[in-house]
Amino acid sequence: HNRMTPKTAFLYTEAYLSYNLRDDHPLQQKRLQMVYRLLHEYGVLDTNGGSVEFIEPTPCTEDALLEVHTPDFVEAVK
């Protein structure tokens, strides 16, 4: 009986650091960098054990967004 260890997905791309939603928005580049660095330094992102899978996100189409969000919400975010 071979049990598979579940993997944790970590979605990250350097592109996250290239945009600014607003100066007062909680998602700030310095916070992203700090969290990434801390997770790495504490070994949470160590892929040697095979439990973390890094995934670089790709842009989402508007049709895909509309599968889970209302058109009004998508327009407001634009």
C-alpha positions as CSV (number, residue, x, y, z in Angstrom):
1,H,0.0,0.0,0.0
2,N,1.8,3.1,-1.2
3,R,0.3,6.4,0.1
4,M,1.0,9.5,-1.8
5,T,2.0,12.6,0.2
6,P,-0.2,15.5,-0.8
7,K,1.6,18.4,-2.4
8,T,1.3,22.1,-1.5
9,A,1.1,24.4,-4.5
10,F,2.9,27.7,-4.2
11,L,1.8,30.1,-6.9
12,Y,4.4,32.8,-7.5
13,T,5.9,34.9,-10.2
14,E,8.3,37.8,-10.2
15,A,5.6,39.6,-12.2
16,Y,3.8,40.1,-8.9
17,L,6.4,42.6,-8.0
18,S,5.9,44.7,-11.0
19,Y,2.5,46.2,-10.3
20,N,0.9,48.4,-7.7
21,L,-2.8,48.3,-7.0
22,R,-2.7,51.4,-4.8
23,D,-0.4,52.8,-2.2
24,D,-2.9,52.0,0.6
25,H,-3.8,48.5,-0.8
26,P,-2.7,45.7,1.6
27,L,-1.0,43.7,-1.3
28,Q,2.4,45.5,-1.4
29,Q,5.5,44.3,-3.2
30,K,7.6,44.6,-0.1
31,R,5.2,42.3,1.7
32,L,5.3,39.7,-1.1
33,Q,9.1,39.8,-1.0
34,M,9.2,39.4,2.8
35,V,6.8,36.5,2.8
36,Y,8.6,34.7,0.0
37,R,12.0,35.3,1.7
38,L,10.7,34.1,5.1
39,L,9.1,31.0,3.7
40,H,12.3,30.2,1.8
41,E,14.5,30.8,4.9
42,Y,12.4,28.6,7.1
43,G,12.6,25.8,4.6
44,V,8.8,25.8,3.9
45,L,9.5,26.1,0.2
46,D,12.1,23.3,0.2
47,T,11.3,21.2,-2.8
48,N,13.8,18.5,-2.0
49,G,11.2,16.6,-0.1
50,G,8.8,16.9,-3.0
51,S,5.9,18.3,-0.9
52,V,5.9,21.8,-2.5
53,E,5.2,22.4,-6.2
54,F,6.0,25.8,-7.6
55,I,3.5,27.0,-10.2
56,E,4.0,30.1,-12.2
57,P,0.5,31.5,-12.8
58,T,-0.6,32.5,-16.3
59,P,-3.0,35.3,-17.2
60,C,-6.6,34.5,-17.0
61,T,-9.1,35.1,-19.8
62,E,-12.1,37.3,-19.2
63,D,-14.3,34.4,-20.1
64,A,-12.7,32.3,-17.3
65,L,-13.1,35.2,-14.8
66,L,-16.8,35.4,-15.7
67,E,-17.2,31.7,-14.8
68,V,-16.7,32.7,-11.1
69,H,-17.3,36.4,-11.0
70,T,-20.2,38.6,-12.0
71,P,-19.7,41.0,-15.0
72,D,-20.1,44.0,-12.7
73,F,-17.3,42.8,-10.5
74,V,-15.0,42.2,-13.5
75,E,-15.7,45.6,-14.8
76,A,-15.1,47.2,-11.4
77,V,-11.7,45.5,-11.1
78,K,-10.7,46.7,-14.6
